[in-house]
Amino acid sequence: MNERDESMARSPEVSKIQSHHLERAAYVYIRQSTPFQVEHHTESGRLQYERIEQAMSLGWPRERVVVVDGDQGVTATLPEGRAAFGELAGAVARGEVGIVMSLESARLARNGPDWAKLLFLCRWSETLIADRHDIYDLTSHTDRMVLGIRGQISELEIDTSIERMHVARRSKAARGELVSILPAGYEIDDLGQIVRTPDEAVAEAIETVFRKILELGSARQLWLWWLGQELKYPVRRVAGRTHPVIWKAPSYRCLLGTLQNPIYAGAYAYGRSRQVRELDAEEPGKLLVRTVRSSDPSQWGVLLHDHHFAYVSWERFAEINGRLRANALKGGGEGQGPAREGKAWLTAATAAVLMAAPRSIAASSRANSVTARPARSSGVVASTTLWLEHCSPSSSRRASTSR
């Protein structure tokens, strides 16, 4: 323990600890808000685990000191969003806890509902709350007032910090400088600018998506064509410290996401989605958080045209997405949806089966047959061949056979 903890152990506040408190368990709650803090802010973690020694110095034997650290890396800003805190509250309500200890009261809750709930339970179960500053008896109206004010200040601090971060992000986004992880097809140069990828195979795959959608007419048909050609698709991996581009069999949503991303039209967009928080009608007091995405550019927070290299013009991008919206099934039915039944559906299904069926002749000539299609220039043919050799499994089989 540090000097502050030792002085608290000798202070008159210890008199608040009665025999019935010591007969119950001491719960030590440990939490850091993000996985990054857990991994890198090790000193904070060490100080929090020292509360175990503090509990023992106040009279609890080690076997009755319960460490609650299941919420490590979980934010406390949302009510009822932490499983370990819920278990702690349940133990308090059952009268199993004599004291709840934390390095700071803000570790216990950063939102009004959770904080008020804990204070209410501790008051009527005669459970103490302790941090590195003091011990609080919730049966005392003075201690309730102090902790109530602290809880409001804690919530105000986090709200103010979040608002400051949002203002800074919006200011940087308004200049087109807020960039996180770019999708496949783009890189960040030494000057911090968004530039076209130097990987011609990746660039040709992106260009093919926007070229074939005009020919095939729907994202689903584009996806079926891609699977029929046995081609892979470049995807930026977002997990981990590095974010390389990997090649994988594309999902329908993967191709649709490329078609709907305005970055490929040379536009910088910020605020395409927003979080909506609302009370759950079925469970009063529970807050629901959902993400709402808008496809209307006029509703986006920031939209800067001609910001960087474009794989497709903005006019063509708008045309493609207008067609995608027309293809989508509408609940009240304006707009023409994709074929789902009858002869049109049967024709599409038959075509999909034929495209996906094994073809022994095509297996040895797929690259040639695709590159033999009309192209704008010899450069396109060369890059298409490079792309197919990179991502077609048939080409890799041919290479192994020739060796």
C-alpha positions as CSV (number, residue, x, y, z in Angstrom):
1,M,0.0,0.0,0.0
2,N,1.1,3.6,-0.5
3,E,1.1,6.3,2.2
4,R,-2.4,7.4,1.3
5,D,-3.8,3.9,1.8
6,E,-2.0,3.5,5.1
7,S,-3.3,6.8,6.4
8,M,-6.8,5.8,5.4
9,A,-6.4,2.5,7.3
10,R,-5.6,4.4,10.4
11,S,-8.3,7.1,9.9
12,P,-11.5,7.4,11.9
13,E,-13.4,6.4,8.7
14,V,-12.4,2.8,9.5
15,S,-14.9,3.0,12.3
16,K,-17.6,2.7,9.7
17,I,-16.5,-0.9,9.2
18,Q,-18.6,-3.1,11.6
19,S,-18.5,-6.8,12.4
20,H,-21.4,-7.6,10.0
21,H,-19.4,-6.0,7.2
22,L,-16.4,-8.2,8.0
23,E,-18.5,-11.3,8.0
24,R,-19.4,-10.8,4.4
25,A,-17.0,-10.6,1.4
26,A,-15.0,-7.6,0.2
27,Y,-15.4,-7.1,-3.6
28,V,-12.6,-5.4,-5.4
29,Y,-13.8,-4.1,-8.7
30,I,-11.1,-3.6,-11.4
31,R,-11.7,-2.1,-14.8
32,Q,-10.0,-0.2,-17.6
33,S,-12.0,1.2,-20.4
34,T,-10.4,-0.2,-23.5
35,P,-8.2,-3.2,-24.5
36,F,-5.4,-0.8,-25.4
37,Q,-5.4,0.6,-21.8
38,V,-5.3,-2.9,-20.4
39,E,-2.3,-3.8,-22.5
40,H,-0.3,-0.5,-22.2
41,H,-1.5,1.3,-19.1
42,T,0.0,-1.4,-16.8
43,E,0.6,1.0,-13.9
44,S,-3.1,1.7,-13.6
45,G,-3.8,-2.0,-13.5
46,R,-1.2,-2.5,-10.8
47,L,-2.7,0.2,-8.6
48,Q,-6.1,-1.3,-8.9
49,Y,-5.0,-4.8,-7.9
50,E,-3.4,-3.2,-4.8
51,R,-6.9,-2.7,-3.5
52,I,-6.7,-6.4,-2.5
53,E,-4.0,-5.5,0.0
54,Q,-6.0,-2.5,1.2
55,A,-9.0,-4.8,1.9
56,M,-6.8,-7.2,3.9
57,S,-5.4,-4.2,5.9
58,L,-9.0,-3.2,6.8
59,G,-9.7,-6.6,8.3
60,W,-10.9,-9.0,5.5
61,P,-9.0,-12.3,5.2
62,R,-7.7,-13.0,1.7
63,E,-10.2,-15.9,1.2
64,R,-13.1,-13.4,1.6
65,V,-11.6,-10.9,-0.9
66,V,-13.3,-11.4,-4.3
67,V,-11.6,-9.8,-7.3
68,V,-14.0,-8.7,-10.0
69,D,-12.0,-8.0,-13.2
70,G,-14.3,-9.5,-15.9
71,D,-15.0,-6.0,-17.3
72,Q,-11.5,-5.3,-18.3
73,G,-11.5,-3.4,-21.6
74,V,-15.2,-2.6,-21.4
75,T,-16.5,1.0,-21.2
76,A,-18.8,2.1,-18.4
77,T,-20.6,4.8,-20.3
78,L,-23.6,2.5,-21.3
79,P,-26.0,1.3,-18.7
80,E,-26.3,-2.5,-18.2
81,G,-23.4,-3.1,-20.6
82,R,-21.1,-4.9,-18.2
83,A,-21.6,-8.5,-17.2
84,A,-19.1,-8.5,-14.2
85,F,-20.7,-5.3,-12.8
86,G,-24.1,-6.9,-13.0
87,E,-22.8,-9.9,-11.0
88,L,-21.3,-7.5,-8.4
89,A,-24.7,-5.7,-8.1
90,G,-26.5,-9.0,-7.7
91,A,-24.1,-10.1,-4.9
92,V,-24.7,-6.7,-3.2
93,A,-28.5,-7.2,-3.5
94,R,-28.3,-10.7,-1.9
95,G,-26.4,-9.3,1.1
96,E,-23.2,-11.1,0.3
97,V,-20.9,-8.1,0.1
98,G,-19.6,-6.1,3.1
99,I,-17.6,-3.5,1.1
100,V,-17.2,-2.6,-2.6
101,M,-13.7,-1.3,-3.3
102,S,-12.2,0.4,-6.3
103,L,-9.3,2.7,-7.1
104,E,-11.7,5.4,-8.0
105,S,-15.5,5.7,-7.8
106,A,-15.5,6.4,-11.6
107,R,-14.3,2.8,-12.2
108,L,-17.6,1.5,-10.9
109,A,-19.9,3.5,-13.2
110,R,-19.7,6.3,-15.7
111,N,-23.5,6.6,-16.3
112,G,-26.3,7.7,-14.0
113,P,-28.5,4.5,-14.0
114,D,-25.7,2.1,-13.0
115,W,-24.4,4.5,-10.4
116,A,-27.8,5.2,-8.9
117,K,-28.6,1.5,-8.9
118,L,-25.4,0.6,-7.0
119,L,-25.9,3.4,-4.4
120,F,-29.5,2.2,-3.9
121,L,-28.5,-1.4,-3.4
122,C,-25.6,-0.5,-1.1
123,R,-27.8,1.7,1.1
124,W,-30.5,-0.9,1.8
125,S,-28.1,-3.9,2.1
126,E,-25.8,-1.9,4.4
127,T,-22.8,-2.3,2.1
128,L,-19.9,0.1,2.2
129,I,-18.1,1.7,-0.8
130,A,-14.4,2.5,-0.6
131,D,-11.9,4.1,-3.0
132,R,-8.4,5.3,-2.4
133,H,-9.7,8.5,-0.8
134,D,-12.3,7.4,1.7
135,I,-14.9,4.9,3.0
136,Y,-18.5,5.7,2.5
137,D,-21.5,4.4,4.4
138,L,-24.6,4.7,2.2
139,T,-26.9,4.6,5.2
140,S,-25.6,8.1,5.9
141,H,-27.3,10.9,4.0
142,T,-24.0,12.9,3.9
143,D,-22.1,10.0,2.3
144,R,-24.9,9.5,-0.2
145,M,-24.8,13.1,-1.1
146,V,-21.0,13.0,-1.6
147,L,-21.1,10.0,-3.8
148,G,-24.1,11.3,-5.7
149,I,-22.2,14.5,-6.6
150,R,-19.2,12.5,-7.5
151,G,-21.2,10.3,-9.8
152,Q,-22.7,13.4,-11.6
153,I,-19.2,14.9,-12.0
154,S,-17.9,11.6,-13.3
155,E,-20.6,11.4,-15.9
156,L,-20.1,15.1,-16.9
157,E,-16.4,14.5,-17.3
158,I,-16.9,11.6,-19.7
159,D,-19.6,13.4,-21.7
160,T,-17.3,16.5,-22.0
161,S,-14.4,14.4,-23.1
162,I,-16.4,12.6,-25.8
163,E,-17.8,15.8,-27.1
164,R,-14.3,17.3,-27.4
165,M,-13.2,14.3,-29.3
166,H,-16.2,14.5,-31.7
167,V,-15.6,18.2,-32.3
168,A,-11.9,17.5,-33.1
169,R,-12.8,14.6,-35.4
170,R,-15.4,16.7,-37.3
171,S,-13.0,19.5,-37.7
172,K,-10.3,17.3,-39.1
173,A,-12.9,15.5,-41.3
174,A,-14.1,18.8,-42.7
175,R,-10.6,19.3,-44.2
176,G,-10.5,15.7,-45.6
177,E,-7.7,14.7,-43.3
178,L,-9.3,12.2,-41.0
179,V,-8.3,8.8,-42.3
180,S,-8.3,5.5,-40.5
181,I,-8.1,2.2,-42.4
182,L,-8.4,2.5,-46.2
183,P,-10.1,-0.3,-48.2
184,A,-8.2,-2.3,-50.7
185,G,-7.2,-0.2,-53.7
186,Y,-5.8,2.7,-51.8
187,E,-2.7,3.5,-49.7
188,I,-1.4,6.4,-47.7
189,D,1.8,8.0,-49.1
190,D,4.6,9.7,-47.2
191,L,2.7,13.0,-47.3
192,G,-0.4,11.5,-45.7
193,Q,-2.3,11.6,-49.0
194,I,-4.7,8.9,-50.3
195,V,-3.2,7.4,-53.5
196,R,-3.9,4.6,-55.8
197,T,-2.4,1.2,-54.8
198,P,0.8,0.3,-56.7
199,D,-0.5,-3.3,-56.9
200,E,-1.9,-3.6,-60.4
201,A,-3.7,-6.9,-59.6
202,V,-5.6,-5.2,-56.8
203,A,-6.4,-2.1,-58.9
204,E,-7.6,-4.2,-61.8
205,A,-9.9,-6.2,-59.5
206,I,-11.5,-3.0,-58.2
207,E,-11.9,-1.7,-61.8
208,T,-13.5,-4.9,-62.9
209,V,-16.2,-4.7,-60.2
210,F,-17.3,-1.3,-61.5
211,R,-17.0,-2.4,-65.1
212,K,-19.0,-5.7,-64.7
213,I,-21.8,-4.2,-62.7
214,L,-22.8,-2.1,-65.7
215,E,-22.8,-5.2,-67.8
216,L,-24.6,-7.5,-65.4
217,G,-27.0,-5.1,-63.9
218,S,-27.1,-6.2,-60.3
219,A,-24.7,-6.9,-57.4
220,R,-26.0,-10.5,-57.1
221,Q,-25.3,-11.3,-60.7
222,L,-21.8,-9.7,-60.3
223,W,-21.2,-12.0,-57.3
224,L,-22.4,-15.1,-59.2
225,W,-20.2,-14.2,-62.1
226,W,-17.2,-13.8,-59.8
227,L,-17.8,-17.2,-58.2
228,G,-18.3,-18.7,-61.6
229,Q,-14.9,-17.5,-62.7
230,E,-13.3,-18.9,-59.5
231,L,-11.6,-15.6,-58.8
232,K,-10.6,-14.2,-55.4
233,Y,-11.0,-10.6,-54.3
234,P,-8.6,-8.2,-52.5
235,V,-9.8,-7.3,-49.0
236,R,-8.1,-5.1,-46.4
237,R,-7.6,-7.0,-43.1
238,V,-8.5,-4.7,-40.2
239,A,-7.5,-7.0,-37.3
240,G,-4.1,-6.6,-35.7
241,R,-1.6,-3.9,-35.8
242,T,-0.9,-4.1,-39.5
243,H,-3.6,-4.0,-42.2
244,P,-2.4,-6.0,-45.3
245,V,-4.5,-6.7,-48.3
246,I,-5.4,-10.3,-48.5
247,W,-7.1,-12.3,-51.3
248,K,-10.2,-14.4,-50.5
249,A,-13.4,-15.6,-52.1
250,P,-15.7,-12.6,-52.0
251,S,-19.0,-12.6,-50.2
252,Y,-22.0,-10.8,-51.7
253,R,-21.7,-8.1,-49.0
254,C,-18.1,-7.6,-49.8
255,L,-18.8,-6.7,-53.4
256,L,-21.8,-4.7,-52.5
257,G,-19.7,-2.7,-50.0
258,T,-17.2,-1.9,-52.8
259,L,-20.0,-0.6,-55.1
260,Q,-21.5,1.5,-52.3
261,N,-18.3,3.1,-51.0
262,P,-17.9,6.7,-52.3
263,I,-14.1,6.5,-51.7
264,Y,-13.8,4.7,-55.1
265,A,-15.4,7.7,-56.8
266,G,-12.7,9.9,-55.5
267,A,-14.9,11.4,-52.8
268,Y,-14.0,11.9,-49.1
269,A,-17.1,11.1,-47.0
270,Y,-17.6,11.4,-43.3
271,G,-20.8,10.9,-41.3
272,R,-22.4,8.3,-43.5
273,S,-23.6,6.5,-40.4
274,R,-24.6,7.6,-36.9
275,Q,-25.5,6.0,-33.6
276,V,-29.0,6.2,-32.4
277,R,-29.7,5.6,-28.7
278,E,-33.3,4.9,-27.5
279,L,-35.0,3.2,-24.6
280,D,-36.2,-0.4,-25.1
281,A,-40.0,-0.5,-25.2
282,E,-40.0,-4.1,-23.9
283,E,-37.5,-3.5,-21.1
284,P,-38.0,-0.1,-19.6
285,G,-34.7,1.4,-18.4
286,K,-32.6,-0.5,-20.9
287,L,-30.8,1.7,-23.5
288,L,-30.5,0.3,-27.0
289,V,-27.7,1.5,-29.3
290,R,-28.0,1.0,-33.1
291,T,-26.2,2.3,-36.1
292,V,-28.1,4.0,-38.9
293,R,-26.5,4.3,-42.3
294,S,-27.7,6.8,-44.9
295,S,-27.3,6.3,-48.6
296,D,-28.3,9.9,-49.3
297,P,-25.1,12.0,-49.8
298,S,-27.0,15.2,-48.7
299,Q,-27.4,13.6,-45.3
300,W,-23.6,12.9,-44.8
301,G,-21.7,15.2,-42.5
302,V,-18.8,15.8,-45.0
303,L,-18.6,15.1,-48.7
304,L,-15.6,16.4,-50.6
305,H,-15.5,15.6,-54.4
306,D,-12.2,15.1,-56.3
307,H,-10.3,14.4,-53.1
308,H,-8.1,11.6,-54.5
309,F,-7.7,9.2,-57.4
310,A,-11.1,7.7,-58.5
311,Y,-11.7,4.3,-59.9
312,V,-15.1,5.5,-61.2
313,S,-16.5,8.9,-61.9
314,W,-19.0,10.3,-59.4
315,E,-21.7,10.4,-62.0
316,R,-21.2,6.7,-62.8
317,F,-21.1,5.9,-59.1
318,A,-24.4,7.6,-58.6
319,E,-25.9,5.8,-61.5
320,I,-24.7,2.4,-60.2
321,N,-26.1,3.0,-56.7
322,G,-29.3,4.3,-58.1
323,R,-29.6,1.0,-60.0
324,L,-28.8,-1.0,-56.8
325,R,-31.5,0.8,-54.9
326,A,-34.0,0.1,-57.7
327,N,-33.0,-3.6,-57.5
328,A,-33.6,-3.7,-53.7
329,L,-36.8,-5.2,-52.5
330,K,-39.1,-2.5,-51.2
331,G,-41.7,-3.3,-48.6
332,G,-44.4,-1.1,-50.1
333,G,-43.2,-1.6,-53.5
334,E,-42.0,1.3,-55.6
335,G,-39.0,0.3,-57.6
336,Q,-38.4,-3.0,-59.4
337,G,-36.8,-5.7,-57.3
338,P,-34.6,-8.6,-58.5
339,A,-36.3,-11.7,-60.0
340,R,-37.3,-14.1,-57.2
341,E,-39.7,-16.5,-59.0
342,G,-41.0,-17.6,-62.4
343,K,-39.0,-18.0,-65.6
344,A,-36.7,-15.1,-64.9
345,W,-35.6,-16.7,-61.6
346,L,-35.3,-20.1,-63.2
347,T,-33.1,-18.6,-66.0
348,A,-30.8,-16.8,-63.4
349,A,-30.5,-20.0,-61.3
350,T,-29.7,-22.1,-64.3
351,A,-27.0,-19.6,-65.4
352,A,-25.5,-19.6,-61.9
353,V,-25.3,-23.4,-61.9
354,L,-23.7,-23.5,-65.3
355,M,-21.2,-20.8,-64.2
356,A,-20.3,-22.7,-61.1
357,A,-20.1,-26.2,-62.7
358,P,-16.6,-27.7,-63.3
359,R,-15.4,-27.2,-66.8
360,S,-12.3,-29.3,-67.7
361,I,-11.7,-27.4,-70.9
362,A,-12.1,-24.0,-69.3
363,A,-9.8,-25.0,-66.5
364,S,-6.8,-24.9,-68.8
365,S,-7.8,-21.8,-70.7
366,R,-9.7,-19.5,-68.2
367,A,-7.1,-16.8,-68.2
368,N,-6.9,-16.6,-72.0
369,S,-10.7,-16.7,-72.4
370,V,-11.2,-13.8,-70.0
371,T,-8.4,-11.6,-71.4
372,A,-9.6,-12.3,-74.9
373,R,-12.8,-10.3,-74.2
374,P,-12.9,-6.8,-75.7
375,A,-10.7,-4.4,-73.7
376,R,-10.1,-0.7,-73.9
377,S,-6.3,-1.0,-74.5
378,S,-3.5,-3.5,-74.4
379,G,-2.6,-2.2,-71.0
380,V,-5.9,-3.4,-69.6
381,V,-5.3,-6.9,-71.2
382,A,-1.9,-7.1,-69.6
383,S,-3.1,-6.0,-66.1
384,T,-6.1,-8.4,-66.4
385,T,-3.8,-11.3,-67.1
386,L,-1.7,-10.3,-64.1
387,W,-4.8,-10.2,-61.9
388,L,-6.1,-13.5,-63.0
389,E,-2.7,-15.2,-62.6
390,H,-2.6,-13.8,-59.0
391,C,-6.1,-14.7,-57.8
392,S,-7.4,-17.7,-59.9
393,P,-7.0,-21.1,-58.2
394,S,-7.0,-22.7,-61.6
395,S,-3.9,-20.9,-62.6
396,S,-2.1,-22.1,-59.5
397,R,-3.1,-25.6,-60.3
398,R,-1.7,-25.2,-63.8
399,A,1.6,-23.9,-62.5
400,S,2.0,-26.9,-60.2
401,T,1.1,-29.3,-63.0
402,S,3.6,-27.8,-65.4
403,R,6.4,-28.2,-62.9
